[in-house]
Amino acid sequence: MREMSAITLDQMSRIRLMNRVDTKFLTNKEELLEILSYVQKTYFVQEVEHKRIASYRTTYWDDNEHHFYLMHQNGHQPRMKIRVRTYEDSDDLTFLEIKSKDNKGKTHKVRTRVKSQNELSQSGGNDFLSDNAGIELTELHPCLQNHFKRITLVNNGMTERLTIDFDIEYNNFETNETADTGNLAVIELKCNGMFFSPISDILTKLHIHSGGYSKYIFGSFMTNSNLKSNLIKPKFVEIKKFI
């Protein structure tokens, strides 16, 4: 990854892809090193203050019935998640986000900047949720938090982003349970589906296939045994091979 050309946050802003198709691929850290060796000439790597591996912190909010969790667990579309994400390497820049998937499988995201993870109402968070999701902040509470590291790539054509997440750690606020994902690496291709993707051929060559992974869903499953999980358990069996 040291040999890859860098791209700045300002340059990355050209391909925000707020309405996109997301495809995830699961692998391990050893295979990840091989993948990175293949993409050196076809992708840029995001660099912020001389760092190419960024640290993220995310808190997921849900209601007392865990409605957002159950929408995903039960396979419902459309569905959404409410989360607060902090970019720890960018002066703790924090956003309140609504991430949704429509019934055609497309992902949509809207967000607003907030002061911190704990200052949502003071930052207009209630109005944001009410206007964009018809939800009051007082109906929700923080359920799960994660920390993880991320590498962000963009192809030379500036038509897609590739995020690679690893060292994912979970802390459940409701149960006080913790968990981590060990050797797992989650690759997510974010594009509008209209252009050729260089990474697709590379992953096919390495026999790495698409597979779903939601940090909120699997983090909740790993740290809260009280939640319904009949549809999650079979998927976790596959994921556990990488952990």
N, C-alpha and C positions, 0 to 999 in steps of 0.2 A: 504493500500500500504506500510505502514511502516513495516509490518511483512514479506514482500517479500524479498528474497535474491537479492543482487545487482550484476550487471555485469558491467564491465568497458568498456570504449570505445575500448581499445585494444582487449578485448575478443569479442566485437561486430564485429570487422573487419573480423572475420572468415565467417560471413554470409552477405556479402555486397549486394547480390541479385540485381545486376545492370540490369540483364535481368530476368524479373519476371512477374507473374500475380498478379495484384493488385485488391483487392475486398474491397469496402468501405461499411460501415454500419453507419446509422445515428441514434442517440439517444439523450437523454438529460443528464444533469449532475447528476440528481438523479439516473437514471438507470445506469450510469457509475459507481457510487459507488458500486452498487450491482454486476456489472460485475467484478470489481476489487476484490471483496471479494471471488468470485468463482475461480479466476485464481492464487491465492496466492501460491499454491503448484505446479502448472504446468508451471509457467513463472518466469523468472528473470526480474528485472526492471533495466534499465540503470541508472547509477549514475555517475555524473560528479562533482567533487569537492564538494561532500556531498549533491548535489542537485539531486532530482529525477524528478523535473518538470523543463524543459528547456524552454528558450525563444528564438524564432526565428523571423527573419525579412526577408521578401522576396519581391523583386521588379520584376515585369513582364515587359518585353519589347515586343513591337510589331511595325509594320509599320504604316504608316498614314491611311491605309485602314483597319487596325485591322485584318490582314489576319489570324493570329493564333487564335484569338477569333472566327472568322467566321467559320474556319475549324471545330471547336468544336460545335459551335451553330448549324451548318448545318449537323452535324453528320458524317463528313468525316473521313475516315480512309484510309491510315495512316495520322497522324497529329502530330504536335509538339508544344512545348512551349519553350520560352527562358526566363530564370529567373536568378536572382542573389540572392543567399541565404546566410544570415549571421547567424552564431551560436553565439548568444550574450553572452552566458555563457562560451564560449571557446576563450577568448581573441579576440572576434569579427572575428573569422575565417570565411572567405568568399569565395564562389565558384560561378563561372559562369557556368550554367548548361543548357544542351539541353535535354529535356525530351520528348520522343516520344512514340507513340503507333502505332503498326503495324496493318495490316489488319486482324490479327488473335487475336487481343486484348491484345497482350503482350506488356509490358512496357519496354523501354530501356532508360538508362540514361548515359550520358557522362558529365564530368565536369572537370574544371581546376581551380586551386586556383588563386585568384586575390587579390590585395592589399586591396581593399575596394569596396563598392557599387558604388563609383564615380570614380574609377581608373581602368576601364576595358581595355582601349586601352593601357595604360602604363603597363599592366600586360599580354599582348599578347592576349587579348580577341578577337581582330579582326581576327588574324590568326586562333584561335581556332574555331570561327564561320565559317570562310571561309572553313577550312579543313573538318569540321564535318557536316555542314549544307548548304554550298554553299551560305552563307549570309554574307554581309558586316555589320559591326557594325554601319556604318553611315546610313544604311537603316532603323534603328530601333530607338526607343526612349522609355524611361520609361513611362509606362501608369498607373500602379497600384502598390501600396505597401500594404503589410499586416504585422501585428504583431500577433503572437499567442503563446500559451503555448502548450507544447507537453510532453506526457509521452511515453516512448519507452519500449516495452516489447519484450523478446525473449523466445521462448519455451525451455523447458529443453533439448529437442533433438537438439537444435541449428539449426533447419531447416526452421524457419520462424521468421519474425519480425512483431510486431504489434505496430502501432503508434496511439496515441489518441490525437487529437487536439481539443482545446477548447479556449474560450475567443479570438476569431478571430476578429480583427479590420481591417478595410480597409480605405485607403486614396487614392483617385483618383487624379493623377497629372494633368489630362486634365480638370476636372470639379471642382476640389477642394472640392468635396463632400466626406463625410465620412459615414461609416456604421459599424455596428457590428452584430454578430450572436447570441447575448444573451445567451440562455440556451443550444444551440446546441453543441453536441460533435460528432466529426467525427472519426470513427474508421477505420483504413485501415490495412488489412491483406496483407502482402507482402511475397509471397512464390513462389517456382517453380512448385507447383502443384503436386509434386511426393510423398508427405508425408502426413500422417494424421494430421489434424489441431485440437488441443484441443479446440480452441475458437469456432469453428463452432458449436459444440454440445451445448455449453453454450449459444450462441446467439440464436440458434433455441429454446432452452428451454425458453428463455425470450421473444420470439416472436419478435426478432429484425432481420429485413431482410436487404439484401443488397440494396444499393441505391447510385447512383452516386453523387459525389460532387467535383467540381473543384473550388479551391479557386479563380483562375483567372477569370473563367467564371461567377460564381455567385457574386464575388466581383465586377466585372465590371458591371453586371446587376444591382446590388444594388446602384451603384454610378454614372452610366452614362446612362441616358435615351435616348441618341441619337443612341445607338447601336441597331442593329437588334436583336430581342429577342423572336420571335414567338415560337420557340421550347424550349426556356428556361422558359418562363412564367408558363406553366403547371407543370414543375418539381419544380419550386420555390414554388408553392402552397403547395406541400407536405413538402418541407423543412421548410416552414414558421411555420408549426405545432410545430417544435422544438424550434424555435426562440421566 
